[in-house]
Amino acid sequence: MMEELKIEKNIPIPLIKRKKTFLNEFLPKLEVGDSFVVSIDKYANITKASNKHGIKLTSRTVTEPPHDKGDFVRVWRIE
């Protein structure tokens, strides 16, 4: 038996409360020239958050131990 659906009018859409994420607090603290190391699988989240804040970054694959296995990048704030 199918549930009966009822049309309702004038129900307000609740606001979404966005919680602060770590990146939204971390990235604005970076000064030009500051850097950090992050795994490649987290890098997409970093670039998305930096674009949101208008923060320009550049990155390079880490070649020094202990993160030299090709799955880490060093990220610098450049502007």
C-alpha positions, 0 to 999 in steps of 0.5 A, a space after each residue: 500500500 502506498 503512503 498518501 502524500 499531502 501537498 503543503 503550502 507556505 512552509 518556510 525553508 530552514 536556513 542551513 547553519 554552516 559549521 566552520 571547517 578546519 580549512 576555513 580557519 587554517 588557510 586565512 592564517 597563512 602568510 605569504 611564503 608560509 607552507 605545509 605538507 598535505 597528502 595528495 588525497 586531501 589537496 583537492 579540498 585545500 584548493 577548493 577552500 583556498 579559491 573560496 577565500 581568494 588565497 593563491 597557492 602553489 604546490 610541489 610534490 615532496 621529494 624529501 623523507 619522510 614524505 617522499 613516496 610521491 603521495 604528499 605535496 608541499 603547499 605554499 601561499 604565494 599571494 
